[in-house]
Amino acid sequence: MSTPNHKTRRLSVLLITPEVSRRSDLMIVGEARPSVSDPAHVDFAELLSACNYTFDIVAPEDIAPELFGDSGSVKYSSVVLAVPMRGLSDAALSVVRQVSYELGISLVAAYDCPDNRSAAWFGIERFNGKRMLWPLKAKIIRWPNADGTACVADYGLASGFAGVRRRGLRKLSLKQTLTKGMSLISSLKMPYKRTARAPKTRILSTTMRGEPLAWSYEFGDATNYYFALHGDFFLDKYNEMHRLVRSAINANSGHGMVCADLDQTMVWRLDDPGASKAEYLDDGCLLTEKEWRELGILLEEERTPLSVMYTPGWVDDGNHRSGEVFIDDKLLTERTPGAVRDSARVKYVFSDRHKPPHDHVSEFCGLETLVKKGVVDVHSHGLTHLTPDRERWAAAADKGTDTRWYTEFYCTREDRAVSAEDQTAAMTKSKDKIENLFGTPVAVLTPSSHRHDHGSDALAQAAGYKLFSADYTGIIKGDVLVRNWKIPALMIYFKEPSTSIVKAGYPLLGVVHDYEVKTSLEQFRRVLRRWMAAGIKRCVSLNSLAASLCSQIDASYSAKDAKMEVRITLPAATRPSRLPMPRVAADILIKIVVPPGYSYTGESIDVSGGNLVSMEKPAQNTINMSVRAADAKSVRIVIPVRQSQSNMVSSSDGRNRDLLILR
């Protein structure tokens, strides 16, 4: 059997969790409704998926030696233990110990995960009970990957919000208000384990009084990491502790790592173009072709892409007294209540001539121009933005005032689910229509008003979508769906910027509506700049976010050959489009952590299957780059790297150089 240093190592993470729910062939992690607190394995899955770490999920009963590799390769660089190890059999525990000690696989655990059989693997000599964290702050004094500075992670109330609501809780339902209130109360309790540690533990974080909260410990060929804070709670807040966990995963036992680079990144999402609610709700409006052009100028000036959630189905209420409907500039004389028309062909003229006509043809033309210019990308906001019970809606006297009529994937008025068949039909038709209209693939679905049931995101995956953007971001990758509440979509006009999510290192979706932008473009500019001032360093499109989160990143490291190999494969369609679709150019944002002892030489980089858009080196062993993939299904990049002076071995041609290969 070859020694660990002569094995090829896959740069990926194994997440050991309790049993995860499945829907058909789809593994689902997390809840579709907000909860008081997520269990530890959900928090870790959110953290991993938010940076697109390649990770596998297994239950404790599936632990076996062959899971971790064979004589020539090791499958993982880190194992995150998100279950109490007291529940593992002696045989399973023996396997975990062996692969860590002998193969150098880093173990990451928190709070009560280690038991008396495994505590020594983390440098724990004994447990001395628990204590509540007070004040609710943790000092971070050292970073495993040397990618941060000393700071204080705040666990106070404010750190629980990605943005601070301007209008209190009045826009939340009673159930949501109670859930949020219970969550805030529970967040004030933060227990941690008190321990006696081995002399060689390397302290990473402490309480404000200096008691250790996180440390690393060398265990055979591995470096293991322990977080003494409660596993179900310590990743519930937005603070720097999330960065510390990622730093531990990136450092692992010194094998390198590759993941998505979405730190300080924001997506601007504009909802509602195409929807007929602009005509029927009081004070409804839309953007004209001229206003779209002016918005495009602003976006170019601010160097900010915009992702538009479009509704291609316009619903007729059949009421001649309220207004006239024109299709392709021809008056529609026979109207059927609840009939669905193509929004891009509709012009609505109000009977009240004081109201300007609503020209969805002009709206579409303006939007189409920005799509062709590359300023805007378009995705689905459903088919109609309206209850499936359209005939009942058409006859309702309160359709102009009751916004509950205008949710398509959940019957908000009756508080009941929409049938899976109706949801699937709407998702599929919307995707097909938008792709046909704009000639670009649609990757993201946003349910109207963020209302949906427990299975809507899984139905979206079956309909061919890659991201489900609601209050949380549903990340669909292969046969796994992670309901990631750490990547929120915030109604920006109801929020003041918060630096908490930037401190935690997660991307953010900022949601605006056409009627908000129409009121004042300059106000929109000010809102955008306020969020940039709160720590956002770049804005990307939903296409780029989907590509960065859903692409498969397969990376490996060979100490014998002194190289890393990475294959970035763009997400494949789960349901083929009705029409041939060109692959949309999307920037994939990646972070490369080079193993200790190696560094980038600074020579030219060879890219095939895409283009290198930008590159920076924020730390000694870290390279952040943006790669634009267009027509290829995968991207290959060759980066020259050099061994450091202390670890240099001469090559046959007299140059001390190896290759970092991404393909």
C-alpha positions as CSV (number, residue, x, y, z in Angstrom):
1,M,0.0,0.0,0.0
2,S,1.4,3.4,-1.0
3,T,2.1,6.0,1.6
4,P,-0.4,9.0,1.8
5,N,2.0,11.3,0.2
6,H,2.1,9.2,-2.9
7,K,-1.6,8.9,-3.3
8,T,-3.8,11.1,-5.5
9,R,-6.2,13.0,-3.3
10,R,-9.6,14.2,-4.3
11,L,-10.2,17.7,-2.9
12,S,-13.6,17.2,-1.5
13,V,-15.5,16.9,1.7
14,L,-17.5,14.0,3.3
15,L,-20.5,15.2,5.4
16,I,-21.6,12.5,7.9
17,T,-25.2,13.3,8.8
18,P,-28.3,11.7,10.2
19,E,-30.7,10.2,7.6
20,V,-31.6,12.8,4.9
21,S,-35.0,13.0,3.3
22,R,-35.6,12.0,-0.3
23,R,-38.2,12.8,-2.8
24,S,-38.1,10.3,-5.6
25,D,-34.4,10.2,-6.6
26,L,-33.6,13.6,-5.1
27,M,-31.9,13.9,-1.8
28,I,-33.2,17.0,0.1
29,V,-31.3,18.9,2.8
30,G,-33.1,21.5,4.9
31,E,-36.7,22.8,5.3
32,A,-38.8,24.8,2.9
33,R,-40.2,26.9,5.8
34,P,-38.2,28.9,8.3
35,S,-37.4,27.1,11.5
36,V,-36.3,28.2,15.0
37,S,-32.9,26.6,14.5
38,D,-31.4,24.2,11.9
39,P,-29.7,21.0,13.1
40,A,-25.9,20.9,12.7
41,H,-25.8,18.9,9.5
42,V,-28.1,21.4,7.7
43,D,-25.9,24.3,8.8
44,F,-22.8,22.5,7.4
45,A,-24.6,21.5,4.2
46,E,-25.6,25.2,3.7
47,L,-22.0,26.4,4.4
48,L,-20.6,23.8,1.9
49,S,-23.1,24.3,-0.9
50,A,-22.9,28.1,-0.6
51,C,-19.3,27.9,-1.8
52,N,-19.8,24.9,-4.0
53,Y,-17.4,22.7,-2.2
54,T,-17.6,19.2,-3.7
55,F,-19.1,17.1,-1.0
56,D,-20.8,13.8,-0.5
57,I,-23.4,13.0,2.2
58,V,-23.5,9.6,4.1
59,A,-25.2,8.2,7.1
60,P,-23.1,6.7,10.0
61,E,-24.2,3.2,9.0
62,D,-22.6,3.6,5.6
63,I,-19.1,4.3,6.9
64,A,-16.7,1.7,5.5
65,P,-13.0,1.7,4.5
66,E,-13.7,1.6,0.8
67,L,-15.7,4.8,1.2
68,F,-12.5,6.8,1.6
69,G,-10.4,5.5,-1.3
70,D,-8.2,2.6,-2.5
71,S,-4.6,1.8,-2.8
72,G,-3.9,4.6,-5.2
73,S,-6.2,7.4,-4.2
74,V,-7.9,9.1,-1.2
75,K,-11.4,10.4,-1.9
76,Y,-11.5,13.2,0.7
77,S,-9.4,16.0,2.1
78,S,-11.9,16.6,5.0
79,V,-14.7,14.9,6.9
80,V,-17.3,17.0,8.7
81,L,-18.8,15.0,11.5
82,A,-22.3,16.4,12.0
83,V,-23.6,13.6,14.2
84,P,-22.7,12.7,17.8
85,M,-19.9,10.0,17.5
86,R,-21.4,8.2,20.5
87,G,-23.9,6.8,18.0
88,L,-21.2,5.3,15.8
89,S,-20.3,1.6,16.2
90,D,-16.7,0.7,17.3
91,A,-16.1,-0.6,13.8
92,A,-17.2,2.7,12.1
93,L,-15.2,4.7,14.7
94,S,-12.1,2.7,13.9
95,V,-12.4,3.4,10.2
96,V,-12.7,7.2,10.9
97,R,-9.7,7.1,13.2
98,Q,-7.6,5.2,10.7
99,V,-8.4,7.4,7.6
100,S,-7.6,10.5,9.7
101,Y,-4.4,9.3,11.4
102,E,-2.9,7.3,8.5
103,L,-4.4,9.0,5.3
104,G,-4.3,12.6,6.6
105,I,-8.0,13.3,6.2
106,S,-8.9,16.3,8.3
107,L,-11.8,15.9,10.7
108,V,-14.1,18.8,11.6
109,A,-16.4,18.5,14.6
110,A,-18.3,20.7,17.0
111,Y,-19.7,20.7,20.6
112,D,-20.8,17.2,21.7
113,C,-19.8,15.4,18.5
114,P,-16.7,13.8,19.9
115,D,-17.2,11.2,22.6
116,N,-14.7,9.7,25.1
117,R,-13.5,7.3,22.4
118,S,-12.7,10.0,19.9
119,A,-11.9,13.2,22.0
120,A,-8.2,12.6,21.9
121,W,-8.3,12.9,18.0
122,F,-9.0,16.6,18.6
123,G,-6.6,17.2,21.4
124,I,-9.3,17.0,24.1
125,E,-8.0,15.3,27.3
126,R,-11.4,15.6,29.1
127,F,-14.7,17.5,29.1
128,N,-15.3,19.9,32.0
129,G,-19.0,20.6,31.5
130,K,-20.5,23.4,29.6
131,R,-21.0,27.2,30.0
132,M,-23.1,29.8,28.3
133,L,-21.3,32.2,26.0
134,W,-21.4,35.7,27.6
135,P,-21.0,38.3,26.3
136,L,-22.3,36.9,23.0
137,K,-19.0,37.4,21.2
138,A,-16.1,35.2,20.2
139,K,-12.5,36.4,19.5
140,I,-10.9,34.9,16.4
141,I,-7.2,35.1,16.9
142,R,-5.8,32.8,14.2
143,W,-6.9,31.5,10.8
144,P,-5.9,28.0,9.7
145,N,-5.3,29.0,6.1
146,A,-3.8,32.4,7.0
147,D,-6.6,34.1,5.1
148,G,-8.0,36.5,7.7
149,T,-7.2,38.9,10.5
150,A,-7.9,38.9,14.2
151,C,-11.5,40.0,14.8
152,V,-14.5,39.5,17.1
153,A,-17.5,37.4,15.9
154,D,-20.8,38.9,17.2
155,Y,-23.6,36.5,18.3
156,G,-25.9,39.4,19.3
157,L,-29.4,39.9,17.8
158,A,-28.3,42.1,14.9
159,S,-26.1,39.4,13.5
160,G,-29.1,37.2,12.8
161,F,-30.2,39.4,9.9
162,A,-28.8,39.8,6.4
163,G,-30.6,43.2,6.3
164,V,-32.4,45.2,8.9
165,R,-36.2,45.5,8.2
166,R,-37.3,49.1,8.0
167,R,-41.0,48.4,8.8
168,G,-40.7,46.1,11.7
169,L,-42.6,42.7,11.4
170,R,-45.9,44.0,10.1
171,K,-45.4,42.5,6.6
172,L,-44.9,39.0,8.1
173,S,-47.7,36.6,8.8
174,L,-48.5,35.7,12.4
175,K,-46.9,32.3,12.0
176,Q,-43.7,33.8,10.5
177,T,-43.6,36.5,13.3
178,L,-43.8,33.8,16.0
179,T,-41.1,31.7,14.3
180,K,-38.9,34.7,14.0
181,G,-39.5,35.7,17.6
182,M,-38.7,32.2,18.9
183,S,-35.6,32.1,16.8
184,L,-34.4,35.4,18.2
185,I,-35.1,34.3,21.8
186,S,-33.3,31.0,21.3
187,S,-30.3,32.7,19.7
188,L,-29.5,34.4,23.0
189,K,-28.5,31.0,24.4
190,M,-25.1,29.9,23.1
191,P,-23.6,27.0,25.1
192,Y,-20.1,25.8,24.6
193,K,-18.1,22.9,25.9
194,R,-15.3,23.5,28.5
195,T,-12.4,21.2,28.0
196,A,-8.9,20.3,29.1
197,R,-6.6,20.2,26.1
198,A,-3.4,18.6,25.0
199,P,-0.4,20.9,25.0
200,K,0.0,21.0,21.2
201,T,-3.5,22.3,20.4
202,R,-3.4,25.5,18.3
203,I,-6.0,27.9,19.5
204,L,-8.1,29.6,16.8
205,S,-10.9,31.3,18.8
206,T,-11.7,32.2,22.4
207,T,-14.3,33.8,24.5
208,M,-13.8,37.4,25.4
209,R,-12.4,36.1,28.7
210,G,-9.8,33.9,26.8
211,E,-11.4,30.5,27.2
212,P,-10.8,28.4,24.0
213,L,-13.7,28.0,21.6
214,A,-11.9,26.5,18.5
215,W,-8.6,24.9,17.8
216,S,-6.7,22.6,15.5
217,Y,-4.7,19.5,16.5
218,E,-2.2,17.4,14.6
219,F,-3.3,13.8,14.7
220,G,-0.9,11.5,12.8
221,D,-0.8,12.7,9.2
222,A,-4.0,14.8,9.8
223,T,-4.8,18.2,11.2
224,N,-8.2,18.1,12.9
225,Y,-10.4,21.0,13.9
226,Y,-12.8,21.3,16.9
227,F,-15.4,24.0,17.6
228,A,-16.6,24.0,21.2
229,L,-19.8,26.0,20.4
230,H,-23.1,24.2,20.1
231,G,-23.3,22.6,16.7
232,D,-27.0,23.4,16.2
233,F,-26.5,27.1,16.9
234,F,-23.0,28.5,16.2
235,L,-23.6,28.7,12.4
236,D,-27.1,30.2,12.7
237,K,-25.9,33.8,12.9
238,Y,-24.1,35.8,10.2
239,N,-20.6,36.4,11.6
240,E,-16.9,35.6,11.0
241,M,-17.2,32.1,12.5
242,H,-18.5,30.9,9.1
243,R,-15.2,32.1,7.6
244,L,-13.2,30.3,10.3
245,V,-14.9,27.0,9.4
246,R,-14.3,27.5,5.7
247,S,-10.6,28.4,6.5
248,A,-10.3,25.1,8.3
249,I,-11.8,23.2,5.4
250,N,-9.5,25.0,3.0
251,A,-6.4,24.4,5.1
252,N,-7.4,20.8,5.9
253,S,-4.2,18.8,6.4
254,G,-2.3,20.8,3.7
255,H,-3.6,19.3,0.5
256,G,-5.2,22.4,-1.1
257,M,-8.8,23.1,-2.0
258,V,-11.0,24.5,-4.8
259,C,-14.4,26.0,-4.4
260,A,-16.6,28.8,-5.6
261,D,-15.5,32.4,-4.7
262,L,-18.7,34.2,-3.8
263,D,-17.5,36.2,-0.9
264,Q,-18.9,39.8,-0.8
265,T,-21.0,39.0,-3.9
266,M,-24.5,40.3,-4.7
267,V,-27.1,39.6,-7.3
268,W,-29.7,42.3,-8.2
269,R,-33.0,40.6,-9.1
270,L,-36.0,42.6,-10.6
271,D,-39.4,40.9,-10.3
272,D,-42.8,41.1,-12.1
273,P,-42.2,42.3,-15.7
274,G,-44.9,40.7,-17.9
275,A,-47.4,40.1,-15.1
276,S,-51.0,41.1,-15.6
277,K,-51.2,42.2,-11.9
278,A,-49.8,45.6,-13.2
279,E,-53.3,46.2,-14.7
280,Y,-55.5,44.7,-12.0
281,L,-54.0,45.7,-8.8
282,D,-54.6,49.3,-7.7
283,D,-51.6,51.5,-8.5
284,G,-50.0,48.8,-10.7
285,C,-47.5,49.9,-13.3
286,L,-44.8,48.6,-15.7
287,L,-41.6,49.9,-17.3
288,T,-41.9,51.2,-20.9
289,E,-39.3,50.7,-23.6
290,K,-37.9,54.1,-22.9
291,E,-37.6,53.4,-19.1
292,W,-35.9,50.1,-19.7
293,R,-33.4,52.0,-21.9
294,E,-32.8,54.5,-19.1
295,L,-32.4,51.7,-16.6
296,G,-29.8,50.0,-18.9
297,I,-27.8,53.2,-18.9
298,L,-27.8,53.3,-15.1
299,L,-26.7,49.6,-14.9
300,E,-23.8,50.3,-17.3
301,E,-22.8,53.3,-15.3
302,E,-22.8,51.3,-12.1
303,R,-21.2,48.3,-13.8
304,T,-24.0,46.2,-12.3
305,P,-25.8,43.3,-14.1
306,L,-29.5,42.8,-13.5
307,S,-31.5,39.6,-13.5
308,V,-35.1,39.9,-14.4
309,M,-37.8,37.4,-13.3
310,Y,-40.3,37.5,-16.2
311,T,-43.9,36.3,-16.3
312,P,-44.8,35.3,-19.9
313,G,-48.5,34.6,-19.4
314,W,-50.9,37.6,-19.2
315,V,-54.3,36.7,-17.7
316,D,-57.6,38.4,-19.0
317,D,-60.3,39.1,-16.5
318,G,-62.8,39.4,-19.4
319,N,-64.2,42.7,-18.1
320,H,-64.9,45.1,-21.1
321,R,-65.9,47.9,-18.7
322,S,-62.5,48.1,-17.1
323,G,-60.5,48.3,-20.3
324,E,-59.7,47.0,-23.7
325,V,-57.1,44.4,-24.7
326,F,-55.1,44.6,-27.9
327,I,-53.1,41.6,-29.2
328,D,-50.5,42.7,-31.7
329,D,-52.2,46.1,-31.9
330,K,-55.6,44.4,-32.8
331,L,-58.5,44.9,-30.5
332,L,-59.6,41.6,-28.9
333,T,-63.4,41.6,-29.1
334,E,-64.1,38.1,-27.7
335,R,-62.6,37.8,-24.2
336,T,-62.8,34.9,-21.9
337,P,-62.4,35.4,-18.1
338,G,-59.2,33.6,-17.0
339,A,-57.8,33.2,-20.5
340,V,-53.9,33.3,-20.7
341,R,-52.4,35.4,-23.4
342,D,-48.7,36.0,-24.4
343,S,-47.7,39.0,-22.4
344,A,-45.2,40.2,-25.0
345,R,-48.1,40.7,-27.4
346,V,-50.5,42.5,-25.1
347,K,-51.5,46.2,-24.7
348,Y,-54.1,47.1,-22.2
349,V,-56.0,50.4,-22.5
350,F,-57.9,51.5,-19.4
351,S,-61.5,52.7,-19.7
352,D,-60.4,55.5,-17.3
353,R,-58.5,57.6,-19.9
354,H,-56.6,59.4,-17.1
355,K,-54.6,56.2,-16.7
356,P,-51.9,55.7,-19.4
357,P,-52.1,52.5,-21.4
358,H,-50.1,49.5,-20.2
359,D,-48.0,48.4,-23.2
360,H,-46.5,45.0,-22.5
361,V,-45.2,45.0,-26.1
362,S,-43.1,48.0,-25.3
363,E,-42.1,46.4,-22.0
364,F,-40.9,43.3,-23.8
365,C,-39.0,45.3,-26.5
366,G,-37.1,47.3,-23.9
367,L,-36.2,44.2,-21.9
368,E,-35.2,42.3,-25.1
369,T,-32.8,45.0,-26.1
370,L,-31.0,44.9,-22.7
371,V,-30.8,41.1,-22.9
372,K,-29.1,41.3,-26.3
373,K,-26.7,43.9,-25.0
374,G,-25.7,41.5,-22.1
375,V,-26.8,44.0,-19.4
376,V,-29.7,41.8,-18.3
377,D,-30.4,38.1,-18.1
378,V,-34.0,36.7,-17.9
379,H,-35.4,33.9,-15.8
380,S,-38.8,32.7,-14.7
381,H,-41.3,34.2,-12.2
382,G,-43.8,31.6,-13.1
383,L,-46.3,31.5,-15.9
384,T,-49.0,34.0,-14.7
385,H,-48.2,35.4,-11.2
386,L,-51.8,34.5,-10.4
387,T,-53.8,31.8,-8.6
388,P,-54.5,28.7,-10.8
389,D,-58.2,29.4,-10.0
390,R,-58.3,32.1,-12.6
391,E,-62.1,32.1,-13.3
392,R,-62.8,32.6,-9.6
393,W,-60.2,35.4,-9.6
394,A,-61.8,37.1,-12.6
395,A,-65.2,37.2,-10.9
396,A,-63.8,38.5,-7.6
397,A,-64.7,42.0,-6.5
398,D,-61.5,42.4,-4.5
399,K,-58.9,41.4,-7.1
400,G,-57.8,45.0,-7.2
401,T,-56.9,45.1,-3.5
402,D,-56.3,41.6,-2.3
403,T,-52.7,40.6,-3.2
404,R,-53.3,37.0,-2.0
405,W,-54.9,36.4,-5.5
406,Y,-51.5,36.9,-7.1
407,T,-49.5,33.8,-5.9
408,E,-49.2,31.0,-8.4
409,F,-47.5,28.1,-6.5
410,Y,-49.5,28.4,-3.3
411,C,-53.2,29.2,-2.7
412,T,-52.6,32.0,-0.2
413,R,-56.2,32.9,0.3
414,E,-57.1,29.4,1.3
415,D,-53.7,28.6,2.8
416,R,-53.4,25.4,0.8
417,A,-51.0,23.9,-1.7
418,V,-51.4,24.0,-5.4
419,S,-51.5,20.5,-7.0
420,A,-48.1,19.2,-8.2
421,E,-49.6,18.9,-11.7
422,D,-50.6,22.5,-11.9
423,Q,-47.2,23.7,-10.6
424,T,-45.3,21.5,-13.0
425,A,-47.3,22.7,-15.9
426,A,-46.8,26.4,-15.0
427,M,-43.1,25.9,-14.4
428,T,-42.6,24.0,-17.7
429,K,-44.7,26.4,-19.8
430,S,-43.0,29.5,-18.4
431,K,-39.5,28.1,-19.0
432,D,-40.3,27.2,-22.6
433,K,-42.0,30.5,-23.4
434,I,-39.2,32.6,-22.0
435,E,-36.6,30.6,-23.8
436,N,-38.5,31.0,-27.0
437,L,-39.0,34.7,-26.5
438,F,-35.4,35.7,-25.6
439,G,-33.5,32.8,-27.2
440,T,-31.5,32.1,-24.0
441,P,-31.8,29.2,-21.5
442,V,-33.6,29.8,-18.2
443,A,-31.9,28.5,-15.1
444,V,-33.7,30.0,-12.2
445,L,-37.3,30.0,-10.9
446,T,-38.7,32.5,-8.4
447,P,-42.3,31.8,-7.2
448,S,-44.5,34.8,-7.0
449,S,-44.3,36.6,-3.7
450,H,-42.0,33.8,-2.6
451,R,-45.0,31.7,-1.7
452,H,-44.8,28.0,-2.4
453,D,-45.3,24.6,-0.7
454,H,-42.8,22.0,0.6
455,G,-42.3,20.4,-2.8
456,S,-42.1,23.3,-5.2
457,D,-38.3,23.4,-5.3
458,A,-38.2,19.7,-6.1
459,L,-40.7,20.2,-8.9
460,A,-38.6,23.0,-10.2
461,Q,-35.6,20.7,-10.4
462,A,-37.7,18.2,-12.4
463,A,-38.8,21.0,-14.7
464,G,-35.2,21.8,-15.6
465,Y,-34.3,24.7,-13.2
466,K,-30.9,24.9,-11.4
467,L,-31.7,27.5,-8.7
468,F,-34.9,28.1,-6.8
469,S,-34.8,31.7,-5.6
470,A,-37.3,32.5,-2.8
471,D,-36.7,33.5,0.8
472,Y,-34.0,30.8,0.6
473,T,-31.9,29.7,-2.3
474,G,-32.6,26.1,-3.4
475,I,-29.3,24.8,-4.9
476,I,-29.9,21.9,-7.3
477,K,-26.8,19.9,-8.1
478,G,-27.1,16.4,-9.5
479,D,-29.4,14.4,-7.2
480,V,-29.0,16.8,-4.2
481,L,-31.2,19.8,-3.4
482,V,-29.9,22.0,-0.5
483,R,-32.4,24.5,0.8
484,N,-29.9,27.2,1.6
485,W,-31.2,29.8,4.0
486,K,-27.8,31.3,4.3
487,I,-28.2,32.8,0.8
488,P,-31.3,34.9,1.3
489,A,-33.3,37.0,-1.2
490,L,-34.1,40.3,0.5
491,M,-36.7,42.8,-0.5
492,I,-34.2,45.6,-0.7
493,Y,-36.7,48.5,-0.5
494,F,-37.8,47.2,2.9
495,K,-34.3,46.7,4.3
496,E,-31.4,48.8,5.5
497,P,-28.0,47.3,4.6
498,S,-26.3,45.1,7.2
499,T,-22.6,44.1,7.2
500,S,-23.4,40.8,8.9
501,I,-23.8,38.7,5.7
502,V,-20.5,40.2,4.4
503,K,-18.7,39.2,7.6
504,A,-20.0,35.7,7.2
505,G,-18.9,35.5,3.5
506,Y,-22.1,34.5,1.8
507,P,-23.6,35.9,-1.4
508,L,-26.8,37.9,-1.3
509,L,-29.8,38.4,-3.6
510,G,-31.3,41.9,-3.6
511,V,-34.9,42.0,-4.8
512,V,-36.6,45.0,-6.4
513,H,-39.8,45.3,-8.4
514,D,-40.5,47.2,-11.6
515,Y,-42.9,49.5,-9.8
516,E,-40.2,50.5,-7.3
517,V,-37.7,51.2,-10.0
518,K,-40.2,53.2,-12.0
519,T,-40.8,55.6,-9.1
520,S,-37.2,56.9,-9.2
521,L,-34.1,55.5,-11.0
522,E,-32.0,57.8,-8.8
523,Q,-33.4,56.2,-5.7
524,F,-32.6,52.8,-7.1
525,R,-29.0,54.0,-7.7
526,R,-28.8,55.2,-4.1
527,V,-30.1,51.9,-2.7
528,L,-27.6,50.0,-4.9
529,R,-24.7,52.2,-3.6
530,R,-25.7,51.9,0.0
531,W,-25.4,48.1,-0.2
532,M,-22.0,48.4,-2.0
533,A,-20.9,50.6,0.8
534,A,-21.9,47.9,3.3
535,G,-19.1,45.7,2.0
536,I,-20.3,44.2,-1.3
537,K,-17.4,44.2,-3.7
538,R,-19.0,42.9,-6.9
539,C,-22.4,42.3,-8.5
540,V,-23.0,39.3,-10.7
541,S,-26.0,37.9,-12.7
542,L,-28.2,35.0,-11.7
543,N,-26.6,33.1,-14.6
544,S,-23.2,33.6,-13.0
545,L,-24.5,32.6,-9.6
546,A,-26.2,29.5,-10.9
547,A,-23.0,28.5,-12.8
548,S,-20.8,29.1,-9.8
549,L,-23.1,27.2,-7.4
550,C,-24.3,24.4,-9.6
551,S,-21.2,23.5,-11.7
552,Q,-19.4,20.3,-10.8
553,I,-15.9,21.1,-9.5
554,D,-13.8,17.9,-9.5
555,A,-10.3,18.6,-8.0
556,S,-7.4,16.4,-7.0
557,Y,-3.9,16.8,-5.7
558,S,-0.9,14.6,-6.2
559,A,2.1,15.2,-4.0
560,K,4.1,12.7,-6.0
561,D,3.4,14.6,-9.3
562,A,3.2,18.0,-7.5
563,K,0.1,19.1,-9.3
564,M,-3.6,19.8,-8.8
565,E,-6.1,18.8,-11.4
566,V,-9.6,20.4,-11.5
567,R,-12.4,19.8,-13.9
568,I,-15.2,22.4,-13.9
569,T,-18.3,21.0,-15.6
570,L,-21.2,23.2,-16.2
571,P,-24.6,21.9,-15.0
572,A,-26.4,19.7,-17.5
573,A,-30.1,20.1,-18.3
574,T,-32.4,17.7,-16.4
575,R,-35.1,18.4,-19.0
576,P,-34.0,19.4,-22.5
577,S,-35.3,22.7,-24.0
578,R,-37.9,22.5,-26.7
579,L,-35.7,24.6,-28.9
580,P,-31.9,24.4,-29.4
581,M,-30.4,26.8,-26.9
582,P,-27.0,28.4,-27.0
583,R,-25.1,28.1,-23.8
584,V,-25.2,31.4,-22.0
585,A,-21.8,33.1,-21.3
586,A,-21.6,33.0,-17.5
587,D,-18.7,33.9,-15.2
588,I,-17.8,31.1,-12.9
589,L,-16.1,32.5,-9.8
590,I,-13.6,30.1,-8.2
591,K,-11.1,30.1,-5.3
592,I,-8.0,27.9,-5.6
593,V,-6.0,27.2,-2.4
594,V,-2.6,25.9,-3.3
595,P,-1.0,23.3,-1.0
596,P,1.7,24.7,1.4
597,G,5.1,24.8,-0.3
598,Y,3.8,25.9,-3.7
599,S,2.9,29.2,-5.3
600,Y,1.8,30.6,-8.6
601,T,4.7,31.6,-10.8
602,G,3.0,34.6,-12.4
603,E,3.5,33.3,-15.9
604,S,0.7,33.4,-18.5
605,I,-2.3,31.2,-18.0
606,D,-3.7,28.9,-20.8
607,V,-7.5,28.7,-20.8
608,S,-9.5,26.4,-23.1
609,G,-13.3,26.1,-23.2
610,G,-13.7,29.7,-21.8
611,N,-11.9,32.9,-21.0
612,L,-10.0,34.1,-18.0
613,V,-11.9,37.3,-17.0
614,S,-10.0,38.3,-13.9
615,M,-7.6,37.0,-11.3
616,E,-6.3,38.2,-7.9
617,K,-4.2,36.7,-5.2
618,P,-5.7,37.8,-1.8
619,A,-3.4,35.5,0.2
620,Q,0.0,33.8,-0.2
621,N,-1.5,30.5,-1.2
622,T,-4.9,31.6,-2.6
623,I,-5.9,32.5,-6.1
624,N,-9.3,33.9,-6.9
625,M,-10.4,33.9,-10.6
626,S,-13.3,34.5,-12.8
627,V,-13.7,32.2,-15.8
628,R,-16.2,32.9,-18.5
629,A,-17.6,29.7,-20.0
630,A,-19.6,30.1,-23.2
631,D,-20.0,27.2,-25.6
632,A,-18.0,24.5,-23.9
633,K,-19.4,22.1,-21.3
634,S,-16.3,22.3,-19.2
635,V,-13.3,24.6,-18.7
636,R,-9.6,23.7,-18.7
637,I,-7.0,26.1,-17.4
638,V,-3.3,25.5,-16.9
639,I,-1.5,27.6,-14.2
640,P,2.2,27.3,-13.7
641,V,3.2,26.9,-10.0
642,R,6.5,26.7,-8.3
643,Q,7.8,24.9,-5.2
644,S,8.9,27.2,-2.5
645,Q,12.6,27.4,-1.7
646,S,12.3,25.1,1.3
647,N,10.4,22.5,-0.6
648,M,12.1,22.6,-4.0
649,V,13.1,19.6,-6.1
650,S,14.9,20.2,-9.4
651,S,13.1,19.1,-12.5
652,S,14.9,17.4,-15.5
653,D,14.9,20.6,-17.6
654,G,16.6,22.7,-14.9
655,R,13.4,24.7,-14.1
656,N,11.8,24.3,-10.8
657,R,8.2,24.3,-12.0
658,D,5.1,22.2,-11.9
659,L,1.7,22.7,-13.2
660,L,-1.6,23.5,-11.6
661,I,-4.2,22.2,-14.1
662,L,-7.9,23.0,-14.2
663,R,-9.9,21.3,-16.9
